[in-house]
């Protein structure tokens, strides 16, 4: 669980980076589905620059520094970060880059969330920082070029709980990688960026069980369902906002699904199934998310432990305190919550949600 004070420090830091210009998404109003996806592709392609594959390491000190967990400026690695305790190991930017590795903690390198073998390691995809993260070399290697999905019986589990093994996601039986819950939405929004940014090239890419070969939807049906579900289960985080702003400074384009997470459903639909929800290990859930009518519902296995809920804005302002028996009723009527991103905080857990 993120320490809330650390969240606030990270948010203040992220504000130093460039935000999206007011006109950046002009022309998207009223669009949905394939039309919205194609319009966004045009927007995020225009002006984008390629800093080269080696240039990624120059960008990472601004895009992937830990300001949220240990808040120590180390490399924020999705495959080793432990959000509930001490990390098994840490890397400093520019130190212990791979190189050779044999075990976790040897070195870090560049993980293409959409494997570069799918597009022949060609530019500009091979150096697009929006979907290429610094990660532990060993776990990156074990992930290989597998798509992302749910794993019940892993053949490999990293020290932070990232799993590789046979898929238990409906519609696919090959090997997949399942990240920890903290980063499932992050990975989903990165892949949505990729299939939007490069939609006109998808027909020439390999599928790998992940990519579709047409501009829309751009993903195989089973993978689309997994990623849409993950985006809902793990809403937008401060780390993603900071990363998107820093990537805009570095690369001159943005991930629209971080600026507007509601566009995931506007393009691909909800896709959230009961079986997907039941596999998530989180104890506390907010629904619907995004909230549209000023009313949200708490659910989960630990409602009997919750006596007080506090709702904060992203600026750290306490918006509302609710004291009630949440086991009897998990309904909360929001007060003074305008459109934006909020954090619902209990004594032991924090959950992000969006108000539209």
Beta strands, then each sheet from edge to edge (+ up, - down):
strand 1: 108-112
strand 2: 132-136
strand 3: 147-148
strand 4: 151-157
strand 5: 163-167
strand 6: 175-178
strand 7: 284-287
strand 8: 295-300
strand 9: 308-313
strand 10: 318-323
strand 11: 331-333
strand 12: 340-345
strand 13: 350-355
sheet 1: 1+ 2-
sheet 2: 3+ 6+ 5- 4+
sheet 3: 7+ 8- 11+
sheet 4: 10+ 9- 12+ 13-
end
